[in-house]
Amino acid sequence: MFRLLTLVAIQTIFLSGGQVLLKLAMARLPKFSWTWNYFKAVATDWWFAACGLSFGVATVLWLYILKHFPFHQAYPLTAMGYIFGMLAAIVVFGESVPLARWIGVALIVLGCMFIMR
């Protein structure tokens, strides 16, 4: 069980990291438009490339997890992504997260722990 928890934690860190990198990339890119110049800017943005790499690593890890562990055990653990997302909001983006949201995340994680039993 510890091995599964570790793998899913790493996978959700990469998945959350990809979301953070995507937000950073979108902040740097020009306003969205259906033009060649816009998509050229997207294709040459290093933050966007790092986002894709992070999502790719998360996907490969998830494929491994799905192959070697029961889905009913693995999937609920992906709720750790909520924790990592909230931490990224604070650390990377300097956002303040109200107590009510932390309580909500705690309830989600607690519910997943019940599902795992």
Secondary structure, DSSP 8 states (H G I E B T S, - for coil): -HHHHHHHHHHHHHHHHHHHHHHHHHHHS----SSHHHHHHHHT-HHHHHHHHHHHHHHHHHHHHHHHS-HHHHHHHTTHHHHHHHHHHHHTT-----HHHHHHHHHHHHHHHHHH-
